[in-house]
Amino acid sequence: MRATSSFGSTLFAFAVLAVSLAACDGDETTPDAPAGGASAACQQAPKVEKNAFCAACEMSPTAQPATCKAPRTVNACCAWVAPPSNPLQRGIGLNRYSTTDPTIQLSCLDDPGPVGTPTTVTLKGFVRLFSSGGDSTGVKIEIFKEGEDGSLGAAIGSPVVTTSDDTNVKKEDWLEKCPDSGCTLRGYTYPGVPTETRLIVKTSDASGGSQWAALYDYNIYFSNSAVVDGTIDYEPSVVAATDINTVASAAGGFSPSQEKGMIAGEVHDCGDIRLAGATVDIDAAHEGDMFYFGDNEANPLPDKTRTSAGTSKLGLFGTLNVTTGVPIRISALGIHDGQTVLLGTHTVQAFKGGVTALRLRGRRPWQQ
């Protein structure tokens, strides 16, 4: 069912505190709160509009927290998230997902458009490095349909591997860990990929070794409008295995468990531009607070001072040691034009020793 006009212009605020008001307060108003304590924070939490999509969600029986618990006092489509404290700003002057236009685009929150008729295309491009590695050779690329519960669905086509003898490369030198000659991004071609379909793109070490971590990139969706001569340009990312330990250490001296997974991602607006000032959380237990990365795009690392400020201009967030094999909802909030809005929500799963990646890009066509 499509969202109704009650959402109001471009501010499709489809998170609902009202979905589980009983967890914090029994009526639709914000009463005077007693001083101090979690109950006061819950009563003072901003109210955000109800809508058909989020009204249908159900709080997971294993959600942690399952009720309002400061500082996570906003029910963002069945995931408790800390309220944002700063107005949203676009990421300007970056190398990726950036712009020179500061005007935030949120039109897809009101109307994401319909799901089109799938067609089959070929993906082509270069495999990017998250931070380390120097040369994206030896990377295996696999594509899967995305299951309703965030699980890996049917495999699409055959895996593709980048090789060192492939002369189709691109050089970049803006990452701090690139060699003097620049990082080498290896080209790839992946035929037989459906458009207008929810996909997961997995990159991993082709040799089964330890150079590249397994990365599961969710919320990948190619619209028919992006097709040019039967192809779509797309650049998947790969994460060096050493980056996981580096990020975990910077986040607070944590140690990644090989029996659990890591979740990381970015918050974007409807123009696919990174957003600063967003707060994010998940409905599953994780080690420590949700962490946000600093402003250094050339060497992205968690910044512990951003716990209450939310995302930097990189839009990057993450959390560690999450239970694998179960649906996990991720939701993001932001302040725009003085209102708290839900910037996106998505269900994923974590994988043992791997990284689940998610770029929240507003409301998606299948979220009706």
N, C-alpha and C positions, 0 to 999 in steps of 0.2 A: 504494500500500500504506500502511495506517495505521501510525502509530508504535506500537512495542511498549511494554509496561509497564516495560521497563528504564529508561525515561527518569526515572521516579520523580516522583510527585505533581505539583506545579506547576512543578517545575524542569526543563522540557523543554530540556535543554542539547544542542541538536542540531548544534552545531559540532563538528568532529572534528579534533583534532590528528593522530589516527591515519590520516586519509585520505592524508596524505603524510608519514608519520613518517620516511621515508627522507631527506627534505629536511633533517631536523635530527638524528634519533637513530634507531637501528635497532630498539629494543625498546619495550615498553609501560611501562617504568618510568622514573623520573626519576633518573638516576645522579648521583653527586657531580660537580659541574661544576668545571672548572679556572677559576682566577680570570681575569676579564676576557675581552673579545672577544665576537664575535657568537655563537660556538659555545656559550659558557657561558650566554648569555641564552636560547638555544634549548633547551638541556638543562634549564634551570630554568623554562621556560614551563609555565603551568598546563595540566593535561590536562582536556579537556572531553569529555563522553560522545559516543559514536557513535550514530547513528540511521539509519533507513532513508532518510530524505529526503536528508540530507547525504552519506550513503555513496554515493549515486548521482551526486554532482556530480563534475566533472572540472576540474582546474586548466586554465585557459585557456593555449593554446600561446604567447600573447603576454603572459601575466601579468607584471607588474612590481611587486614582485619575484616570481619564480617559485618561490623557495625561501625558507626562513626567513632573515630578515635583520633584525638588531636595528635599531630597537626593535620591529619588526613580527614577533613571535615566536609568535603563535597563529594556526593555520589555522582560520579561522572560516568553515566551509563553502566552502572553495576560494577564500578571499581572506585574505591575510596581514594581521592587525590587531594593533596594539599592545595588550598586556594592560591592563585597567583597573586603576586604583590606589585608587579610592575606592568605598565601597558606594553603590549606587543610591539616589537620593532622588526623590520626586515633585515636580513643579513646583506649588508652592502660592502662592496669592495673585496669580495672573496673570489677564489678561483673556481668554485663549484657551487651550483644552486644559489647564485647570487644575482644582484641587480644594481642598477643605479637609481631605480625608482622606489621611493620609500612608501608608496601607497600599498597598504596590505590588501590582498585580494581574498575575500571570503565568500564569493558568490556561489561556489559549489556547496557550501553549507546549507544554502537554501534550496538549490536545485543542482544535483550532481549530473543530471542528464540521464538518458536511458542506456541500458545495455544493448549494444548493437549485435548484429548477426556475425558470428565468428567467421573469419577467413584464415587461411594458412599463409604464413610469411616466413622469411628468413631473417634472423637477427644477425647483425654484424657490428663490429666495433673493436675496442681494445679493453683488456682486463686491467683495471685500475688497482693501485695499491692503497690500502688504508693509511699506512704510515711507514712501515719497514718493508724490506725485501729487495729493493733495488731493481729487480727484473721479474716480471710476472710470467716467467716460464715454468713449466711443470704444473700448471693449474688445470684441474678437471672441472668442467662446467656441466652441470646437469639441471634439467628443468622438469618441474612437477606441477600438476594441478594442485590447487590448494583445497584441502578438505574443509567442510563446514566447521569442524572443531579444531581447526588449525593444523591438522595432521597432513603428512605428505600423501598426496593423492597419486593418480596414475602418472607414470613417467612419460615425458614428451620427447619423442625422437631418441637419438643416441648421444651418449656423452661426447663432448669435444675436449681435446687436450691441447694446451698451448705448448709449443716446442721452441727450443733455442735456435733451431736452424730456420725458423720462419722469418723471412725478411720483411713481413708486413708488421711494422712496429711504429710506435709513436714515442717521442722523447718528452719528458717533463722534468723540470728541475726545481720546482717550488717546495717540495717536501724536504725537510731538514736532513733526513736520512738518505737522500739520494746521493750516489757517488758524484764525483766532479763532472763526469760526462753526462750526468742526468739519469733519471730512472727510465728504464725501458719497459714500455707497456706493450705486451704481445697481442697481436690481432687474432681474431677468431671469426668463424662463420657457423651459425647453428640453424639448419633448415627445419621446416616442419613445425613451426611454433604457432599456436592459435592466437588470434586477436580476441578482444572482448571476453577474456577469460581470466579468472583469478589464478595467478601463478606464483610458484616459489622457485627462485633461482639459487642453486647450491654451487658453491665453489669449494674445492678441497685439494689436497695434495695428490697429484696423479699417481705418484709412486707408492702411496700409502705411508710415506714417511712423516717427518715432523716439521717440515719447513712451513707448510701452510695449514692453518686451522680450518676445520669444517665450518663454513658460513652459510646459513640458511636465510636468504633475503626474501621477506614477505611483502605483500601488497604490491606485487608487480602486475601491471595491467596495461596492455597495449591496445589503444583504441584504433579503430579503422582509419581515423583521420591522420594518424601518424605514419601510415604506410606510403612509401614512395617507391614505385616500380617493383613492388613485391617484397620490399625489404624495410626493416626498421633499424635505425641506429640505436644501439644500447650498449652501455659500458658497465658490465658487472664488476664488483669489487672483490678483492681477495685480502685476507688478513694473515699476516705472519704469525705463527704460533707464539713467538716471543712477545708480540704485542699484547696478548691476553694477560701475561704475567705483569707486564709493565703497567697496563691500565689498572689491574687489581691492586698493585702496590700503591699507585698514586691515589687510588680511591680511598685508601685508609689502611694500607698494609695487609690486605686480604690475600688469601691463597685460593686460587680456583680449584674446585673439586672436579675430578675427572668423572665422578658419578652424577654431577649436576651440570647445568648449563648457564651460559651468560646471555643476557638480553641487552641489546644496544640499538640505538636508532636516532632518528632526527625528526624534528617537528617542522613541517613546511606549511605554507599557505596554499591556496588553490592555484596559484601561479607557479607552484613547485619551488618557491624561494624559502630559504631557511628563516626561522622565526626565533628571536630572542624574547625572553620573558615568559615562556610556557612552563607549566609544571606538569609532571608526568608521573604515573605510578601504575602498578599492576595489581591484580586481585589474588596474587600468590605470594607466599612467604619468600623473602630474599634476605641476603646477608647485608646488614647495615642499611643506611638510607639510600634511596634513589640518588644517584650522583649525576652531576652535569659537568660537561667539559668546558674548559676555558676558551679564550678567543683565538688561541694560536693555531691556525689552520695547518701550518707547516709541521707542527708536532702536537697533534691533538691528545690532551691528557685531562683526566678529571681534575676539577678545581673544587676542593672541599669548602671553599668560602661561598659557593653558589647554592648551598642546600636550600635556602629559603628564597633566593633570587630566581631560581629556575634556569632555563637554558640561556646560554650566551648567544652571540650572533651566529655561532655554528649550528645551533639547534640540537646539539648532541646530548643524549642522555644514556644512562646504562644502569645495570644492577647485576649482582653476582649470585652464583650458587642457588639456582632456581630448580625446583623439581621438574624432572623430565616426563614426557609422555602423557601430559594432561593439558586440557585447554587452559590458556592464560589470556585474560583480557588486559589490553594496554589502552589507557585513555590519557588524553592531554587536554589541559585547560589553558585559557589565556584571557586577558582583559583587552577588549577592543571597544572603543567609543563608550567607555565607562561600564560596559557589561561583561560579565563572565560568560564565556562561550566555550563549548566543547569543540576543540580543533580537530579531533579525530578519535576513533576507537576501533580496535581491531583485535581479533583472537588469533593467537599464535600457539606454538608449542616450543619447549626447550629440548635440547639434545645433549646427550652425555659428552662432555668435553668440548662442545661446540658453541658457536655464537649464533643466536637468533637475531637477525637484523630487521628493522622495520622503519620505513619512512612514512610517518603519518602525513597524509596529504589532503586533509579535510574529509568531507563525506564522499563516499565512492558510489559509482552508479548502481551497484547491487544493494546498497544500504537505503532501501526505500521505506 
